[in-house]
Amino acid sequence: IEKYPNSIGTQKCTNLLRSIEEESFNLDLEYVQMTNENWNLSLSYKNIDKMYFRIVDNSENILVTKASEKRNEDIQFFLDKKPIREWSISLPDSGDYQFHRIDLNHKAIELGHYSLIASTNPDFTTSKGFISHTVFYSSDLAYFFNQQEKIGSKIVVMNRKNGHPLRGVKAFLYREEYNYQKRGNDLILESELVSDYV
């Protein structure tokens, strides 16, 4: 590279070297976590020695949050929220430029809708380092959706842990409608349902 800085081969080698040395990470966690139970987060990383995390609560304004997810708005939408948890971890540096994975166990989180934000810098600034954002729920409910031509749609709401059907659970159904001014989809309330399993 130093001997032939302007050659095509040097350009290819420079790009290859950059891809080998660049920082990178991926997060993997279940979309829905059980309440009152610890949960796991899987982290894959390369060339990173420390990671920083935040959890913010989206429960109070979940419809705005969902609309923002659909529009892929700037991560700043979630960074502006006050975190309910913050922590950092030091990662073992093997020096082999390969991806490594660790599983992190976290204490239970109460019922709600949350955003997990991870960053390679402690300030969570978008101008440096890398920032990743993912959403998840904490809930003891699950549902099964079945649509048949003769009987129509059927939704069964269940206890997520034991699978037992539940009565009296309210469900709000929304449809997406494109908003030309916002250049994104709005969520419009269509109907309210109550589970009546016998």
C-alpha positions as CSV (number, residue, x, y, z in Angstrom):
1,I,0.0,0.0,0.0
2,E,2.8,2.5,0.9
3,K,4.9,1.5,-2.1
4,Y,2.1,1.9,-4.7
5,P,-0.4,4.3,-3.2
6,N,-2.2,5.2,-6.4
7,S,-2.6,1.7,-7.9
8,I,-5.9,-0.1,-8.3
9,G,-4.5,-2.9,-6.2
10,T,-3.7,-0.5,-3.4
11,Q,-7.3,0.8,-3.5
12,K,-8.7,-2.7,-3.2
13,C,-6.2,-3.6,-0.4
14,T,-7.2,-0.4,1.4
15,N,-10.9,-1.2,1.3
16,L,-10.1,-4.7,2.4
17,L,-8.0,-3.5,5.3
18,R,-10.8,-1.0,6.3
19,S,-13.4,-3.8,6.3
20,I,-11.1,-6.0,8.5
21,E,-10.4,-3.3,11.0
22,E,-13.8,-1.6,11.2
23,E,-16.0,-1.8,14.3
24,S,-19.2,-3.7,14.0
25,F,-21.9,-5.2,16.3
26,N,-25.3,-6.8,16.1
27,L,-28.0,-7.2,18.8
28,D,-30.4,-10.1,19.1
29,L,-33.2,-10.4,21.6
30,E,-36.8,-11.8,21.7
31,Y,-39.4,-9.3,20.6
32,V,-41.5,-10.1,23.7
33,Q,-40.1,-10.7,27.1
34,M,-41.9,-12.3,30.1
35,T,-42.7,-10.0,33.0
36,N,-41.1,-10.9,36.3
37,E,-38.4,-13.0,34.6
38,N,-34.9,-12.2,33.6
39,W,-34.2,-11.9,29.9
40,N,-31.3,-12.5,27.6
41,L,-29.6,-10.3,25.1
42,S,-27.2,-11.7,22.5
43,L,-24.4,-9.4,21.3
44,S,-22.1,-10.1,18.3
45,Y,-19.2,-7.8,18.0
46,K,-16.0,-7.2,16.2
47,N,-13.0,-4.9,17.1
48,I,-14.9,-3.3,20.0
49,D,-13.7,-3.3,23.6
50,K,-16.6,-1.6,25.3
51,M,-20.3,-1.2,24.7
52,Y,-22.9,1.2,26.2
53,F,-26.6,0.5,26.6
54,R,-29.8,2.4,27.4
55,I,-33.5,1.3,27.8
56,V,-36.2,3.9,27.3
57,D,-39.9,3.4,28.0
58,N,-42.2,4.0,25.0
59,S,-45.4,2.8,26.8
60,E,-47.0,6.2,27.3
61,N,-46.9,7.1,23.6
62,I,-46.7,3.8,21.9
63,L,-48.6,4.9,18.7
64,V,-46.2,7.7,18.0
65,T,-43.3,5.3,18.6
66,K,-44.8,2.7,16.2
67,A,-45.3,5.4,13.6
68,S,-41.7,6.5,14.0
69,E,-40.5,2.9,13.6
70,K,-42.4,2.6,10.3
71,R,-40.9,5.9,9.0
72,N,-37.4,4.9,10.0
73,E,-37.0,8.3,11.7
74,D,-33.7,9.5,13.1
75,I,-32.4,7.6,16.2
76,Q,-32.6,10.9,17.9
77,F,-36.3,10.4,18.5
78,F,-35.4,7.7,21.0
79,L,-32.2,9.3,22.3
80,D,-34.3,12.3,23.5
81,K,-36.2,10.1,25.9
82,K,-35.0,9.7,29.5
83,P,-33.5,6.2,30.0
84,I,-35.0,3.9,32.7
85,R,-31.8,1.9,32.7
86,E,-28.2,2.6,31.6
87,W,-25.1,0.3,31.8
88,S,-21.9,-0.5,30.0
89,I,-19.8,-3.7,29.6
90,S,-16.2,-4.3,28.8
91,L,-15.6,-6.9,26.0
92,P,-12.6,-9.2,25.7
93,D,-10.3,-8.2,22.9
94,S,-8.9,-11.2,21.1
95,G,-7.2,-9.1,18.4
96,D,-8.2,-11.6,15.7
97,Y,-10.6,-9.2,13.8
98,Q,-13.3,-11.8,13.9
99,F,-16.9,-11.6,15.2
100,H,-17.5,-12.9,18.7
101,R,-20.7,-13.4,20.6
102,I,-21.7,-13.2,24.2
103,D,-25.1,-13.6,25.9
104,L,-26.0,-11.0,28.6
105,N,-28.6,-11.7,31.3
106,H,-30.7,-8.8,32.6
107,K,-33.1,-8.5,35.4
108,A,-36.9,-8.6,34.8
109,I,-38.6,-5.5,33.4
110,E,-42.2,-4.5,34.1
111,L,-45.1,-4.6,31.7
112,G,-44.5,-2.2,28.8
113,H,-43.1,-1.3,25.4
114,Y,-39.4,-0.4,25.3
115,S,-36.5,0.6,23.1
116,L,-33.0,-0.8,23.6
117,I,-30.2,1.5,22.4
118,A,-26.6,0.3,22.1
119,S,-23.6,2.4,21.2
120,T,-19.9,2.2,21.0
121,N,-19.5,5.6,22.6
122,P,-20.7,6.7,26.0
123,D,-22.3,9.9,24.8
124,F,-24.6,8.2,22.4
125,T,-23.9,10.8,19.8
126,T,-24.7,10.0,16.2
127,S,-21.7,11.8,14.8
128,K,-19.1,9.2,16.1
129,G,-19.1,5.5,16.7
130,F,-22.1,3.3,15.9
131,I,-25.6,3.3,17.4
132,S,-28.2,0.5,17.1
133,H,-31.8,0.6,18.2
134,T,-34.4,-2.2,18.6
135,V,-37.8,-2.3,20.3
136,F,-39.3,-5.0,22.5
137,Y,-42.3,-5.7,24.7
138,S,-42.6,-7.0,28.2
139,S,-45.9,-8.9,28.4
140,D,-47.5,-12.1,29.7
141,L,-49.9,-12.2,26.8
142,A,-49.7,-14.0,23.4
143,Y,-52.2,-14.3,20.7
144,F,-53.0,-16.7,17.8
145,F,-54.5,-15.3,14.6
146,N,-56.5,-17.6,12.3
147,Q,-58.3,-16.5,9.2
148,Q,-60.6,-18.8,7.2
149,E,-62.9,-18.0,4.3
150,K,-66.1,-19.4,5.8
151,I,-65.8,-18.3,9.4
152,G,-63.7,-15.2,9.0
153,S,-61.0,-14.1,11.4
154,K,-60.4,-15.5,14.8
155,I,-58.0,-14.2,17.5
156,V,-57.3,-16.3,20.6
157,V,-55.5,-14.4,23.4
158,M,-53.4,-16.7,25.7
159,N,-51.2,-16.6,28.7
160,R,-47.7,-16.6,27.2
161,K,-46.2,-18.9,29.8
162,N,-48.8,-21.7,30.0
163,G,-50.8,-21.2,26.8
164,H,-54.2,-21.0,28.6
165,P,-56.8,-18.8,26.7
166,L,-57.9,-15.7,28.5
167,R,-61.2,-13.8,28.8
168,G,-61.8,-10.1,29.1
169,V,-58.7,-8.9,27.3
170,K,-59.2,-5.7,25.4
171,A,-57.6,-5.5,21.9
172,F,-57.4,-2.3,19.8
173,L,-57.1,-2.8,16.0
174,Y,-55.4,-0.2,13.9
175,R,-54.8,0.3,10.2
176,E,-52.1,2.1,8.5
177,E,-52.9,5.1,6.3
178,Y,-50.3,7.0,4.4
179,N,-49.8,10.7,5.4
180,Y,-48.5,12.7,2.5
181,Q,-47.6,15.7,4.8
182,K,-45.5,13.5,7.1
183,R,-44.4,11.2,4.3
184,G,-45.1,8.2,6.4
185,N,-47.9,6.0,7.7
186,D,-50.4,7.0,10.5
187,L,-52.0,4.5,12.7
188,I,-55.8,4.8,12.6
189,L,-58.0,3.1,15.2
190,E,-60.5,0.7,13.5
191,S,-62.2,-1.1,16.3
192,E,-62.0,-2.3,19.9
193,L,-62.5,-6.0,20.8
194,V,-62.8,-8.0,24.0
195,S,-61.8,-11.6,24.2
196,D,-64.7,-13.9,25.1
197,Y,-63.2,-17.3,25.2
198,V,-65.5,-19.9,26.9
